[in-house]
Amino acid sequence: MIGLTREDGLWTVTLSRPEKANSLTRAMLGDLLSIAGDAAAEGARALILTGAGTVFSAGADLDEARAGLATDPVWERLSGAVAGLPCLTIAALNGTLAGGAFGMALACDIRLAVPAASFFYPVMRLGFLPQPSDPGRLVALVGPARAMMILMAGAKISADEALASGLVDRIVPPDQLAGAARALASDALGADAGHVAAIKAMIAKG
C-alpha cells in the first residue's frame, strides 16, 4: 500500500490505498519510516511524496484510529524523519490532505497541490492534540492566526486559500502534478548528494 520507485537519485513514494482515501495504517506508517531511513542512508537527492487517486490522505485509518493509532508517537517520528532528510523533499498533493497526514506534508520542503485539494486538521473537534511539531511548522508557513483557524476553529482551507497563505507553494493541474514535481527536483538530481545536503542545511540555518 506504499509504492516506491527509485530512479537516478529520485525516490517517488506513493500512498496507494485509494479505495480508503489513502487512510494510513500502522503498517503503512512503518513502511514510510523505513523508506525515509533508507533514502537518507542511500544518498537520495530528491524525494517526492504523493498519493494514488483523488485524495492525498484522509489521515489515520478509522478502525486503527479507534484502537489508538490516532495518538501514537509514530506520526511524530515519521514527520521528524521526513524533516530530517538531507535531500529535497516535495509533497505532490494529488487531493485533500486531512488529519494526521498533515505532519508529513508540513515536514516537506515544498508543497504542490491540485486545484480541488482541501486541507483540514480537525483535532479540536475530535479531542486530540496535534502532532507536537505540527503547530510550529504550520505557524512558520501561514502565521499564528491561520494556524488557529485550522487547528482550533476546524477551518477547511481551499487550495486557493492555501496558496495565498503559504501552506502550499503552487497549484498544478492534476495531469501536470507529477511532471511539475520532477521539474522542481531536476537541479538537485543533477548535483551530488553532499551538495544537496549542504544547501539544504544552509537554508535551515537561515
Secondary structure, 3 states (H helix, E strand, C coil): CEEEEEECCEEEEEECCHHHCCCECHHHHHHHHHHHHHHHHCCCCEEEEEECCCEEECCECHHHHHCCHHHCCHHHHHHHHHHCCCCEEEEEECCEEEHHHHHHHHCCCEEEECCCCEEECCHHHHCCCCCCCHHHHHHHHHCHHHHHHHHCCCCCEEHHHHHHHCCCCEECCHHHHHHHHHHHHHHHHCCCHHHHHHHHHHHHHC
